[in-house]
Amino acid sequence: MGRHTRRGPRPRALVYRGPATTDDCAAAAAALLRRTRWGFDVRYVGPHESLPLDAPTLRSAALYVQPGGGDLEPAYQHLRPHTETLRSYIHDGGRYLGICLGGYLAGATPGFDLLPGDADRYIDLPDATVTAPHDAVVAVRWRGALRHLYFQDGPYFWLHPHHDLFYDTPAAVVARYRNGTIAALVVAHGGGRVAVIGPHPEADATWYPPGLVNPDGIRFDLGHDLIDTVMTP
């Protein structure tokens, strides 16, 4: 699962594409992966793809990505039959990256139950800095530094008290929203690792409607940092 070298094979990254996401979210996630230092062999997986979402396909991959796009309840209904397959893949050493909806799906209500806690809707918090489910830019503290990301009705994440004692799943908070809730998180899950993020680090310039400006510009370094964190043993 480590970083590939020029002498070794390219690690495969699987991006879900199907009814539990949108084509633009899947494409942007794939583009983010291709920009990283890992040299991923990026493939789409899903009900209408050449690669099915099943155990043999997952065993061929170093990373599985669940993109954003769509609503949680119908998305989970599509993916529910794959829950145990995904959990087994990660428990046996696989990596999971969940972006926005993929972050919600990493939770438990409903979802794959990959976190020692859960995911909930950020805009419903009384002190949220974004309060409507529309295109927005959200401020976060990313490893302590103020940064901005594209955001559309993404989750925040919470951990059970004393999760490290009850779940044996070390957690690293990568970013927090301005109200202190968790915006990006990496946790161990068995022998594997799970990364989740509420905003969209993969969003390119086409995602921004007229008048919406990211003060940091269109950058992908935060997405790369999150991928490096989940991929590094």
N, C-alpha and C positions, 0 to 999 in steps of 0.2 A: 504493500500500500504506500510505500515511500515515493519520494520524488524520482522520476525517471531520469536516466542519463542518455546521452546520445548512443551509447552502446546497448542500452536496454530497450525493451518494448515500450511503446507509448501506452500510458494508462488509459483505460476506457472510461468515459463519463457518459452516463445515460441521462437524457432529459425526457421527462414525460411530455407527450403531446397527445391530446385527445379531449374528450368531453369534460374532463375535470380541470381544464385550463383554457387559455385562448392561444391562437397561433402566434400572436405578436409577443406574448409573454414567454412562450416556449422558445421562440427565435432569439429573443433578447438574452435569455438565460444561456442558450447555446453560444451566442456571440461572446458573452462575458467569459465563458469557460475557454474559448479559443484564444482570448487575449492574455491568459495567465501564463506563468512561467512553467506550468506543468506539462505542456505539450500534449494535452488531452486528445485522444481519438473520440470525438463527440458524436454520439448516435442518438437518434430519437427512439423512444419506446412507447408503445401504446396499442390500443385495439385495432388501429388502422395502419400501423407501421410494420415494416418488415421484421422488426424485433418485438416479440411480445413481452409484456411485463410478467415474467415468471422466474422461477428459481434459477434455471440454467442461465438465462440472460443476465440476471443480477450477479451470479457468481463470476461472470466475465468482467465485471466492472469494479473500478476503484471508487467510484462516486456515483450516487443516484441523486438527481435533482428534481424536486417537485416545484414547478414554477407557480407564479401567481395567476390571477385571472378567474373570474367566476365567483359563485357563492358557496359557502361552506357545506350546507346540508346536501344539495344535489351533487357536489363534487365528491363528498364522502360516500354517497350511495354508489357512485361509479367505481370508487376505489376500495370500498369495503371488502370485496372478495380477496383483495391482495394484501390485506393488513398483516396477516401472520407471515406471509412470504417476505414482506418488507422487514418486519421485525426480526425474523430469523437471519436475513441477510446482514442487517446492521449488527445484531448480537454476535454474529460470527466474524466480525471485523470490517464490515462495509461502512461506507460513509454516506450520510444523508445531508442534503442542503435543501431547506425549505424556505422559499421566498414568499412573503405576504400570505396568500392562500396556502402555500406549502408550509408556512409556519403555523397557521391555524391547524392544518391537518396533522402536524406533529404533536398537537395536544390530544386531549382525551374526550372532549365534549362537543361534537364527536371528533374522532381522529384515530391516529395510529398508536397513541399513548407512548410516545418516545421520550417524554420529558418527566423529570421529577417535580412536576407542577402542571401548568396548563397555559393555554393561550386565550386571551380575551380581546374584545374590541377596544382599541385605544380611544376612538372618538367618543365613546360612551363615558369616559372618565370625566368627573366634574372639573378637573384642572388640566384637561388636555389642551394642547396648543393648536390642534386641528380638530374641528368639531363637526365637519360635514363630509360625506362620502364622495368627495369630488377630487379632481386633480389638485395637488397641493405640494408644497415643499415643507418638510419638517426638519426642525433643528434637533440634533442629538449630540451627546458627548461621547465621542468615539475614542476609547482609551484615554479619556480625559480631555481631548481636544474638541472644540466646537466645530461641527460639520453639518452639512445640509444634504438631504436626499429627497428624491421624488417619493411621494406618498399618496396612496389611495386606499383608505379604509383598511389599513393593515392592523395586525395585532400588536399587543404588548404581551410579555411573558412574565409569569410569576412562578416562584419556587416554593415548595412546601417547606415550612420551618424544619430545620435540622435535616434537610433532604440528604445531606452527605452521610448522616448516620443511618437513615432508614432505607436509602435507595442504593448506596454504594456507587453513586454516579457523580464524580467530581464535575463541577460546573464552573465555567469561566464566562463572566459577563463582559461582552465586548463593547456594547454601547447602551446608553440610557437616553430616553427622552428627557426633555427639560423638566418634567415633573418627577423624575427619578425612577420611573418604571423602566423595565428592561426592553430595549429595542432590538438587541442582537445578543445571541447566547450560543455557546458551544458546550455540550455536555457529553460525557461518556455514556454509552449504552451497551452493556456487555463488553465485548471486545472491540466494538466500533465506536463511532462518534457521530453526533448529530449537531448540525448548525442550523439556526433559525434566525430570521430577520423579518421585522415588520415592514420597513420601507423597502424601496426597490433600488438596490445598488447597480442593477443592470440597465436601468432606464437610459436611453440615448436621447438625442435632441428631438427626435420625432414624437416622443411622449409628452413633450411640454406644449400646451396650447398657447396661443398668443397672450402675452401679458404675464405668464408664469415664468419666473426667472430663478435659477439656482444661484445664490451668491458665490458658491464655490466654482461655478462653471460645470460643464458636463465631464465628470471624471469617473473612473472605474476603480480607483485604488482601494476603496473601502470593500468592494466586492472581492477584489483580489486578496486583501488581508483576511477576510472571512474564510475564503477558500483555503488559503495557506494554513489557517488555524485548524480547520476541520481535517485537513489532509495530513498535517504533521503529527507523527506519533507522539 
